[in-house]
Amino acid sequence: MERHVVVSFGPSAEFEYLCDHPHAAVGTNDEAWRWLDREFVALECEVVTPTGKVLIADKILAVARCAGERRFATDNDWSNQFACSAVLALKRDFVRVDVAENLVSY
């Protein structure tokens, strides 16, 4: 089953991905979480919440923000991996990551 991801940095900068498991470096929910965790640390992302808890949607948004529009535009392997990890981690067929609006929807 294909899964669809849109990453938006504003109306003129949207990136769309179709993810199917055989082409992704991760194939399970746990692998997706681990990939997102590694990228969160590698990109030195921060999410400030009053409780100190970081939800997976917060982590996905933070990774997209820290990676930036340029990385999504130039690094196809990384951005496809991000997209596939997002849908697997959230267990959804469609995910929209709107960095400009600070919102993840599915």
Secondary structure, 3 states (H helix, E strand, C coil): CCEEEEEECCCCCEEEEEECHHHCCCCCHHHHHHHHHHHHHHCCCCCCCCCCCCCHHHHHHHHHHHHHHHHHHHCHHHHHHHHHHHHHHHCCCEEEEECCCCEEEC
